[in-house]
Amino acid sequence: MPDLTTPDPTPRTVTGPLPAATAAAVRDLATAAAAHDGVPPLSEQPLLWLTGGGPDVVHLLVSDPGAGALAGYAQVDLRDPARATAEVVVAPAARRRGTGTALLAAALGAARDRGGDAVDVWAHGDVAPARALAAARGLPVVRELWQMALDPLTAPDPGAAPLPDGVTVRAFEPGRDEDAWVAVNARAFAQHPEQGRLTRADLEARKAEPWFDPAGFLLAEEAGALLGFGWTKVAEPGEGEIYALGVDPAAQGRRLGPALTARMLAHLAARGVPRVVLYTEGDNAPAVRVYRAAGFDRSALDMVYRLS
């Protein structure tokens, strides 16, 4: 969230996919902000929704006529207006002019138009301007997302985290496993406001990304039934990611989390990446224990503030 204090004209509102040129302008804005702040202002889902969002995705755009570019952008996820979320970015040269304030007000207005009464706003990197803005407006912290890192990566001993009897692990097969994965993911992350709501279309969008590799998307099965999954990602040179780790609630307590984590790390080590990161909720104590046991330490922090 940018640190801005003065009023600004109402942002332009677009619902659904953006035109290609507008989406490119948003990406350019995000790139400039990341270079200035040292942390990307928009996460993966908002970037995918620039051109792939449906009627419940609202884009808010503020132009800078003098620069011929965007001064600010916000995206509001209104799939569930009672749990609306937003991500905001303001051009470094356009800060402290009220652009961020206008975007936040418009995001809250968009939620209210759909019957909501609050918006959870992401502040990636827990940067000082976001903390100052939140403090000035009395916005409470409602979530902490931890980035954890394992650096350097060493291949784990496969015998240290054995699979339960009767359970096997294989790679995801496109065209075969999509529906089963969506169902298990929804159950595993039923309380998660983003991951648990992923649809078949969201999965297809990720499969279309250049980084998608089914060999690093591991499925744990028993008698043909999907119990859990461990999904890896290598999108940046020299860095791998444990992208998602989920276990069906009916299979929890069988140590599938550590077993899948070990196999994901072994896969990433075979890919030759020296460092692995992951993201997890700060209050998810079981997940934090699994990752700490695998050697991960907290390396960065994203905050969510509630605007109401």
Secondary structure, DSSP 8 states (H G I E B T S, - for coil): -----S-----EEEESS--HHHHHHHHHHHHHHHHHHSS-SS-HHHHHHHHH--TTEEEEEEEETTTTEEEEEEEEE-SSGGG-EEEEEE-GGGTTSSHHHHHHHHHHHHHHHTT---EEEEETT--HHHHHHHHHHT--EEEEEEEEEESS-----GGGS---TTEEEEE--TTTSHHHHHHHHHHHTTT-TTGGG--HHHHHHHHTSTT--GGGEEEEEETTEEEEEEEEEEEETTEEEEEEEEE-GGGTTSSHHHHHHHHHHHHHHHHT-SEEEEEEETT-HHHHHHHHHTT-EEEEEEEEEEE-
